[in-house]
C-alpha cells in the first residue's frame, strides 16, 4: 500500500544566525528564527513523512517548549523521524520538496541539499526532487521576510 504525506513550514529571517536549508549552510546575511536551527525544508519534510505514516506532526515529537531541542540540528530530527518509519517498516518511494524564497538564490545549492537529505534518509538522490521558486515579490517571502517550504512524500508499506 502507498501512503502520501504533505508538509509545510515557514520561518522569518533574523540577524545573527546561519541560514541552513536541507542540512546545508547557505551564504546569506540572515538566518531563520526558530527554536531549532530553523531548517524549513527539513521541517516540512519531517511533517510530510510523519503525516504519511499517520504519526502526527513534528511538534508532537520535538516541541519548541522542550529545551532539549533548542538550537538542534534539524538533520538529527530527520534521522529520528526515519527511525520511527523504519520501526513501522515504511520505505520512502520519493520526496518532492519546494522552497519559496525571494532571497537568497538557492539553485546553486540544490545538489548539496539533495545529497545531504539522501544520506540522512538512506535513499538514492534520484528519489528526491528539490525546487526553489520566488513569489515574484508578493507576500512575506516576496518582501524578503522569510522562507517557506512544502514537501510531499510517498511511502510504501
PyMOL commands that set and color helices and strands:
alter all, ss='L'
color gray80, all
select helices_A, chain A and resi 40-52+58-61+67-69+74-87+107-121+125-127+139-142
alter helices_A, ss='H'
color red, helices_A
select strands_A, chain A and resi 2-14+19-21+24-26+31-32+91-100+128-133+146-156
alter strands_A, ss='S'
color yellow, strands_A
deselect
rebuild
show_as cartoon
